[in-house]
Amino acid sequence: MKFLQIALFLWLATSPAHALNRETPLSINADYSASVLVFRVGRVALEAELGHADYAAQAHIEAAGLAALFTDFSIESGVAGRLTGAGPRPTHYGHTERTGSKTRIINVDFENGIARPTAVPEFSSWGEPPASEADRTGVADPMTATLLLSEMVAASGGAPCEGSLPVFDGKQRYDLVLRSGGTEWVRTRGWRGEALVCDAFYQPVSGYDAEDWPEPGETRHPLRLWIAPIADGTAFLPVRLHTRAGFGGVTVELRRLELH
């Protein structure tokens, strides 16, 4: 489930280094569908704004199809930040998780490069060990992580995904270790063409309760992303994501895309 959560939180509106501080703002609206084997299990709706010197995005994630018969689950997430010469810098990130009648609101403010979280209701435990201030320094939220991923694509001259991204989601601190997979032709309902292939390996660091630490088998296989150029090559968008974690694996594909 952690890999699926990462996939869904990758709000998928990324911009390369040469397109930061854009002369023309870009608005992105996209819908994605998640499936296990041939069964639809989730939906993701995304809205993103890349401005002259700032960015903002919202995502709505919910169970759909077969999964909606067994769980009432949704996540509303959002981020706001600045586009600087050193790359995207979040100022605020938050998400609201709803499972049945239970709701938790998590907010993260970034002050002097340090992520400072709050949760309502409060977590009974912030993990064993909790994410320290050092762990929360210089990190990105899950949504900004895709902007940083695109920075790597641009800085490497077009080679996708090399290096490591430190991510903090409001409680758990983990690294995404990236590995290039070349290029592949991709066809989805919302896009078709040549896409960059990126493998993201999940490495937990801190902020996990004992029962939440993933088993070795859960981190053996990466989250694979197919990242496509959009808006005349001034932005990048994952058009397909796949993880082998869980029964049958989970695939998320772009179904609709609108650019303004």
C-alpha positions as CSV (number, residue, x, y, z in Angstrom):
1,M,0.0,0.0,0.0
2,K,2.9,2.4,0.6
3,F,4.0,2.2,-3.0
4,L,0.4,2.8,-4.2
5,Q,0.2,5.8,-1.9
6,I,3.4,7.2,-3.3
7,A,2.0,6.7,-6.8
8,L,-1.2,8.5,-6.1
9,F,0.5,11.4,-4.3
10,L,2.8,12.0,-7.3
11,W,0.4,14.7,-8.4
12,L,2.1,14.4,-11.8
13,A,2.6,18.1,-12.8
14,T,6.3,18.5,-13.2
15,S,8.4,21.2,-14.9
16,P,12.1,21.0,-15.9
17,A,14.7,23.5,-14.7
18,H,14.6,25.6,-17.9
19,A,10.9,26.0,-17.5
20,L,10.9,27.2,-13.9
21,N,10.0,30.9,-13.5
22,R,7.8,30.3,-16.5
23,E,7.1,33.2,-18.9
24,T,3.7,31.6,-19.6
25,P,1.8,30.1,-16.6
26,L,0.6,26.5,-17.2
27,S,-2.6,25.0,-15.8
28,I,-2.9,21.2,-15.8
29,N,-6.1,19.2,-15.2
30,A,-5.8,15.4,-15.3
31,D,-7.7,12.2,-14.4
32,Y,-6.1,8.9,-13.6
33,S,-7.5,5.4,-13.1
34,A,-5.9,2.8,-10.8
35,S,-6.5,-0.9,-11.5
36,V,-5.4,-4.4,-10.2
37,L,-5.3,-6.8,-13.1
38,V,-8.4,-5.9,-15.1
39,F,-10.4,-4.5,-12.1
40,R,-10.6,-0.7,-11.5
41,V,-9.9,0.1,-7.9
42,G,-9.2,3.9,-7.7
43,R,-9.5,7.3,-9.3
44,V,-7.2,10.3,-9.1
45,A,-8.2,13.8,-10.1
46,L,-5.5,16.5,-10.3
47,E,-5.3,20.2,-10.7
48,A,-2.0,22.1,-10.9
49,E,-0.9,25.6,-11.5
50,L,2.7,26.5,-12.5
51,G,3.1,30.2,-12.3
52,H,5.9,32.7,-12.9
53,A,7.6,32.0,-9.6
54,D,5.3,29.8,-7.7
55,Y,3.3,26.6,-7.9
56,A,0.2,25.0,-6.4
57,A,-1.6,21.7,-6.8
58,Q,-4.6,19.8,-5.4
59,A,-5.4,16.1,-5.7
60,H,-8.4,14.0,-4.9
61,I,-7.9,10.3,-4.5
62,E,-10.8,7.8,-3.9
63,A,-11.6,4.1,-4.1
64,A,-13.5,3.2,-7.2
65,G,-14.9,0.2,-9.0
66,L,-14.4,-3.1,-7.2
67,A,-12.5,-1.5,-4.3
68,A,-15.4,0.9,-3.5
69,L,-17.5,-2.2,-2.6
70,F,-15.2,-3.0,0.3
71,T,-13.8,0.4,1.5
72,D,-14.9,4.0,1.8
73,F,-11.6,5.7,1.4
74,S,-10.5,9.1,0.0
75,I,-7.6,11.5,0.3
76,E,-7.6,15.3,-0.4
77,S,-4.1,16.7,-0.7
78,G,-2.6,20.1,-1.7
79,V,0.7,21.9,-1.9
80,A,1.9,25.5,-2.4
81,G,5.5,26.6,-3.0
82,R,8.0,28.8,-4.7
83,L,10.0,28.2,-7.9
84,T,13.5,29.3,-7.2
85,G,16.8,29.2,-9.0
86,A,17.7,26.3,-6.7
87,G,14.6,24.4,-7.6
88,P,11.0,24.1,-6.2
89,R,10.6,24.9,-2.5
90,P,7.4,24.0,-0.7
91,T,5.9,26.4,1.8
92,H,2.9,24.3,2.9
93,Y,1.6,20.8,2.3
94,G,-1.4,19.1,3.7
95,H,-3.7,16.2,3.2
96,T,-7.0,14.9,4.7
97,E,-7.5,11.1,4.9
98,R,-11.0,9.7,5.3
99,T,-11.6,6.0,5.9
100,G,-15.2,5.2,6.7
101,S,-16.2,7.5,9.6
102,K,-12.5,8.3,10.6
103,T,-10.8,11.5,9.4
104,R,-7.3,12.8,10.0
105,I,-6.0,16.1,8.8
106,I,-2.2,16.5,8.4
107,N,-0.5,19.8,7.7
108,V,3.2,20.5,7.2
109,D,4.7,24.0,7.2
110,F,8.3,24.4,5.9
111,E,10.2,27.0,7.9
112,N,13.9,27.6,7.1
113,G,14.0,24.4,5.2
114,I,12.6,22.3,8.1
115,A,9.3,20.4,7.8
116,R,7.1,21.0,10.8
117,P,4.0,18.7,10.9
118,T,0.7,18.8,12.9
119,A,-2.0,16.2,12.9
120,V,-5.7,16.4,14.0
121,P,-6.4,14.1,15.7
122,E,-2.9,13.7,17.0
123,F,-1.1,10.4,16.2
124,S,-0.9,8.1,19.2
125,S,2.8,7.6,18.1
126,W,5.0,9.5,15.7
127,G,7.0,6.4,15.0
128,E,9.8,4.3,16.5
129,P,11.9,6.4,16.1
130,P,10.0,9.5,15.1
131,A,11.4,11.7,12.3
132,S,13.9,13.9,13.9
133,E,14.6,17.6,13.0
134,A,17.6,16.4,11.1
135,D,15.4,13.9,9.2
136,R,13.0,16.7,8.4
137,T,15.6,19.2,7.1
138,G,16.0,19.7,3.4
139,V,13.1,17.3,2.5
140,A,10.3,17.6,0.0
141,D,6.7,16.7,0.5
142,P,5.3,13.9,-1.8
143,M,3.9,16.3,-4.3
144,T,6.9,18.6,-4.6
145,A,9.1,15.4,-5.0
146,T,7.9,15.2,-8.6
147,L,9.1,18.7,-9.4
148,L,12.5,17.7,-8.0
149,L,12.3,14.5,-10.1
150,S,11.8,16.7,-13.2
151,E,14.8,18.8,-12.1
152,M,16.9,15.7,-12.3
153,V,15.6,14.9,-15.8
154,A,16.5,18.4,-17.0
155,A,19.9,18.6,-15.3
156,S,21.0,15.2,-16.7
157,G,20.3,16.3,-20.2
158,G,17.1,14.3,-20.6
159,A,18.2,11.1,-18.8
160,P,15.3,10.2,-16.4
161,C,15.7,9.6,-12.7
162,E,19.1,9.3,-11.2
163,G,19.9,10.0,-7.6
164,S,17.9,10.1,-4.4
165,L,15.0,12.2,-3.2
166,P,14.4,12.7,0.6
167,V,10.6,12.8,1.2
168,F,8.5,13.6,4.3
169,D,4.7,13.0,4.2
170,G,3.7,14.5,7.5
171,K,4.8,11.5,9.7
172,Q,7.0,9.1,7.8
173,R,10.4,10.0,6.3
174,Y,11.7,8.0,3.4
175,D,14.0,8.2,0.4
176,L,13.1,7.5,-3.2
177,V,16.2,6.0,-4.9
178,L,15.9,6.6,-8.6
179,R,17.2,4.5,-11.5
180,S,16.9,5.2,-15.2
181,G,15.1,2.6,-17.3
182,G,15.5,4.2,-20.8
183,T,12.5,5.0,-23.0
184,E,9.4,3.1,-24.1
185,W,6.4,3.7,-26.3
186,V,3.3,4.1,-24.1
187,R,-0.4,4.3,-25.0
188,T,-3.1,5.2,-22.5
189,R,-6.5,6.6,-22.9
190,G,-5.2,10.1,-22.3
191,W,-1.8,10.0,-24.0
192,R,0.4,8.1,-26.4
193,G,4.0,8.5,-27.5
194,E,7.6,7.9,-26.3
195,A,8.1,8.2,-22.6
196,L,11.0,8.1,-20.2
197,V,11.1,5.2,-17.8
198,C,12.0,5.8,-14.2
199,D,12.2,3.2,-11.3
200,A,11.8,4.6,-7.8
201,F,12.9,2.3,-4.9
202,Y,11.3,3.0,-1.6
203,Q,13.6,3.2,1.5
204,P,12.0,3.9,4.9
205,V,14.0,6.1,7.3
206,S,12.0,7.1,10.3
207,G,8.5,7.9,11.6
208,Y,7.2,4.3,11.3
209,D,5.4,2.4,14.0
210,A,6.6,-1.1,14.5
211,E,3.7,-2.6,12.5
212,D,4.2,-0.1,9.6
213,W,7.8,-0.9,8.7
214,P,7.6,-2.6,5.3
215,E,8.7,-6.2,4.8
216,P,11.8,-6.7,2.6
217,G,9.6,-8.1,-0.1
218,E,7.5,-4.9,-0.2
219,T,10.6,-2.8,-1.1
220,R,12.3,-5.2,-3.4
221,H,10.5,-4.1,-6.5
222,P,10.4,-0.4,-7.5
223,L,7.5,1.9,-8.4
224,R,8.0,2.3,-12.2
225,L,6.9,5.6,-13.8
226,W,6.6,6.4,-17.5
227,I,7.2,10.2,-17.8
228,A,6.1,12.0,-21.0
229,P,6.9,15.6,-22.2
230,I,3.9,17.8,-22.5
231,A,3.2,21.5,-23.3
232,D,5.8,21.5,-26.2
233,G,8.4,19.9,-23.9
234,T,8.3,22.6,-21.2
235,A,6.8,20.2,-18.6
236,F,6.8,16.5,-17.8
237,L,3.9,14.3,-16.8
238,P,3.9,10.7,-15.6
239,V,1.3,8.9,-17.9
240,R,1.6,5.5,-16.3
241,L,2.7,4.1,-12.9
242,H,3.1,0.5,-11.9
243,T,4.1,-1.3,-8.7
244,R,4.3,-5.1,-8.3
245,A,3.5,-4.7,-4.6
246,G,0.3,-6.4,-3.5
247,F,-1.8,-9.1,-5.2
248,G,-1.5,-8.7,-9.0
249,G,0.3,-5.3,-8.7
250,V,-1.3,-1.9,-9.2
251,T,-1.3,0.2,-12.4
252,V,-2.2,3.9,-12.6
253,E,-2.8,5.3,-16.1
254,L,-3.7,8.8,-17.5
255,R,-7.3,8.9,-18.8
256,R,-7.8,12.6,-19.5
257,L,-5.5,15.6,-19.8
258,E,-6.3,19.3,-20.3
259,L,-3.6,22.0,-20.6
260,H,-4.3,25.8,-20.4
